[in-house]
Amino acid sequence: MTHTGQPENAGALEADISQVRSRLAQMTKILEALEAQVMEGDSIAIRESVKVLSDMRTWARLAIETEARFAERDKQQRGAGDGYALHLREARAEIGCRLARLRRSCGAGKVSE
């Protein structure tokens, strides 16, 4: 298996992330304009700002989910798809230590490795 260093469909995910970030930036500008109107006492602007804040929460959640998808594909590409990498040296050392403790507790002699 050849690893290229980039997950499959990385371009599509990057485009998704870029789109979400762009949308959040646009909504931030709208919210700033509404904030000025709210400070002047405009009741319509208050209702609009609540809607924009709700939209921003939705887009922020989408941004986080998209970043998580990207990270998951990156893990899969590196060979740790389920989030756990197999560390054979560590496992062998731990098993060796456990066997040594068993031998000591049972009074057994050395076992070939």
Residue pairs with C-beta under 8 A, 6 or more apart in sequence:
1 79
3 77
3 78
3 79
4 77
5 77
6 77
7 13
7 70
7 73
7 74
7 76
7 77
8 73
8 77
9 73
10 70
10 73
13 66
13 69
13 70
13 73
14 70
16 66
17 63
17 66
17 67
17 70
20 59
20 62
20 63
20 66
21 63
23 59
24 56
24 59
24 60
24 63
27 52
27 55
27 56
27 59
28 56
30 52
31 49
31 52
31 53
31 56
34 45
34 48
34 49
34 52
35 49
37 44
37 45
38 45
38 46
38 49
75 81
75 83
79 85
96 113
99 111
102 108
103 109
103 110
103 111
